[in-house]
Amino acid sequence: MRWLDRRGAIRFIDAAQAEVASCPRSRAELLERFHAMENGRVVSGAEAFAAMWRAIPLLRPLGRACQAPLALFVLERFYRAFLRVRPALQSIASRLEHR
């Protein structure tokens, strides 16, 4: 996503590495799900992805489409399914990286 954000509209922070004391969420919460702040409001999961997409001109139509309740509901279901397999994917990626 960083390379799509040519305007620098998004400030990416690695919650595992950075000091997040100013964030209203705990470090554990931040590491569980993807979070974003949009218009002063912290959002997470699918809603955070949609917020990020709205900040990137190329993806803005997708982000706006995901504001619709049904689209956000479906996207959140996919995100939750991804979270269940994420540990296995991270393990595979780690093993491939160390080859």
N, C-alpha and C positions, 0 to 999 in steps of 0.2 A: 504494500500500500504506500510505503514511503516514496517509491519512485513515481507513483501516480499523483502524489501530492506536490506538484511542482511549485505551487504558491506558498507552501509551508503553512497551510491552514491548520494542520494537526500537529500537536505536540505529543509525540510518542514517549511514554515513560515505561521502563521495565520495572514493574512493582517488586520483582525479586531482587533488583539491584539498587534501586533509587530510594531515597528517603521520601516517604509519602505521608509525613506527619500532617500536612495541610489538607489531606483528603478526608472526607467524612466517613470513609469505609476503612475497615481494618485490613492489614496486609493479607491475612488469610482470605478475606472476602475478595480482595482484588486478584489474588492468585487463582481463585476458583473459577471465575468467569471473566469475560472481557467487559471492561467498563469504559465509558466515555462521559465527558461532560459537554452538554449542549445547552446553551442559553442558561447557564448557571445551575443546571439540574443534572445530577449523576444518573446515568442510565446504564443498564447492563444487558448482557446477552444479545439477542437478536436486535433489540432496540438500539444498543450501542453500535452494532455494525451498521444499521441503517443511518444512524447519526453520522458515523464516519463517512459513509458513502455520500451523504448530502453535502459534506464539506469538500468533496473532490468533484470538480466540474464534470469530468467524464462519467462519473458514477452517480451524479445527482439524480437523474431520472429513476434509477433503481432505488435509491434512498427514499425518494418521495413516494414511489409506488409502495414501498414497505411501510409507509405510515398508515396505510389502510389496515384496519383491525384484522381482517382475515389474512392478509399477506403477512402481517407481523406474527400472527398466531402460528401459521405454517412455518415461517422462518424460525421461530422459537423452538418448535418441535424438532426441526432439523438440527438446530444448535445443541439442544439437549441430547440428541442421539450422538452427535459428534463428541460431546463431553464424555460420554460413556466409553468411547473407543480412543479418546485422546491419549491416555496413558500407554496403551499398546503402540500407537503411532509414534509417540515420543521415544519409546524403547527401540523400535525399529530404526528410527532416524538416528538415534545415538549409536547403534551398532554399525549402521552404514557409514556414519561419519568417522568412526574409529578404524575403518578398514584401510 
